[in-house]
Amino acid sequence: MSDVINRIFSAGLDLAGALSRATDKAVAQRVQAGMDKLDRAISSIQSAALDRLLS
């Protein structure tokens, strides 16, 4: 499970690097949206793992 989270986090870092280089506003918005989706996915995975541990 942690390997999956690490890979998603790494993809988010890659997108953050791309975002810092994006000069087109539309591109920057799409990259940011992708980062937000990855952040939500990580949160969902962590919540599900915690729920599973506590039940």
Secondary structure, 3 states (H helix, E strand, C coil): CHHHHHHHHHHHHHHHHHHHHCCCHHHHHHHHHHHHHHHHHHHHHHHHHHHHHHC
